[in-house]
Amino acid sequence: MGRALELAAHARDADAEVPVGAVLVVDGQVIGEGWNRNITLNDPSAHAEILALRDAGAKLGNYRFPGATLYATLEPCAMCAMALVHARVARVVYAAADPKTGAAGSVFDTLISPLHNHRIEVAAGLLADESGTMLREFFRSRR
């Protein structure tokens, strides 16, 4: 999660993006990284989690990542949650909850829904204070 927070800070500092970072790990090895780049790329799908999946896919030559854990600084939204389900990610660990659009339990239960053919283990709160502070300060500076 420490690396995900570094990527979130990079999104904020280098790209003036909402500070969210994500790291995809298998067997202790980082296979994909991403940070929010929606504005920079003019792409509404360029969330940190999606970019981490794309990075891993390019590195591994595959679109599925069984056994992988995604570490994200913010609870995934519905779009990212479904991408994670389709990618067969095993586990998601997120820092700060998203009470407006979170799809890992805050608003939706997309990652664990029995309606899908794949469910993802979810853990929340790892470095939540650090991530939450970064997000609050970012949005406060924009007002």
N, C-alpha and C positions, 0 to 999 in steps of 0.2 A: 504494500500500500504506500510505502514511502516513495517508491518510484512513480506511482500514479499521482501522488501529490506534487512531485517535481514536474511532471508533465502538465498538470493543471496550472501550475505557476507559469510554465512556459506558454500555455495558451493565453493566459492573462497578459503576460509581459511582452511576448513577441508578436502576438496576433490581436491583442485587445478582444479576445474571445471570452465567453463565460468559462471560468476556470474549472474544467472537468478533465480528468485524465483517466486512462484505463490501461491495464497491463494484463496480457493473457499468458498464463504459465502452465507448462506441462512438465512433470517430474523435476520441479525446481528450476527449470530453464525458461527464460522469457522467450516466447515465440511471436509475440505481437505487442505493439504499443500504439497508442493513439491519444490525441487530445482534441478538444472541440475545434473545428475549423469551418463551421457553417458559413460564417461571414466571409472568411478568407477565400473559400472555394466556391462561394455562391451556391451552396449545396445544402438543402435542408436535411439531408441524410448524413452529413459529415459530423456525426456525434463521435465522441471519444471511443465508445464501445465498438461502433461500426468500423472505425478506422483501425482499431486494434485487430478486429477480425480480418479485415482486408490485408493488413500487414502480415498476419500469420498465414493467411491463404497464399499470399505471394511467396513467402519464405518456404512454406512446406509443400506447395503445389496441391493443396487440398482445400475443401470448403467445410470440412467437418473436423471437430477437435474433441473427440471423446477423451475423458480424463482430464480435460483442461479446467483451470480455475481462472475466472476473470476477476481482477481487483479493480474497482471503480470508485472514484471519489464521491460520486452521487448515485443514488438509486436509479437504475435504468428506467427509461420511459417505455411505453408500449412498443414503439418501433424497435428499439434496441433489444427489448426482452424477446420479441419474436425472432429477431435475427439470432440471438443466443440459443433459442430453442431449436431453430433450423440448423444451426452449426453444431448441435449436440454437445454444447459445453456442459460439463458435469456440475460445476459449482460457481456461484457468484458471491463475492464478498464485496459489500459496498460500505462506504464511510457514512455519509450524511443521507438521511431519508429525504424524499421529495414529496411533501404532503399535497402538492398540486397535481403532479403527473406521474408519480412513482408507480411502477408496474411490478414491484417485487414485494407487495404487501401494503404499501401506504394507501394507494387508491385502487389498484388492480392487483390481482394475484396471478398474473400471466405466467410467471416462471414455474409455478407449482400447479397450475390448473390441470385437473384430471381430464379435461377435454382434449389436451394435446397428447401426441404419441411419445413425447419426451418431457420429463420434468427435471428441473434444476434445483439442486440444493442451494439454499440461500442463508447467508450469515450477514448480519448488519451491525454497524456501529464501530468498526475498526478505524481508529483515528477520525472519528466523527467530529470531534471538537475542532480539530485542525482544518478539516475540509469545510465544515459549516462556517467557521470564521472567515476563511478565504472567500467563500461565496457571498456571505453577508457584506464584507468589506468591498467586494467588487460591485455589487449592486448599489450599495450606499454611495460609492464614488460616481455612479452614473446618474444619480438623482440630482 
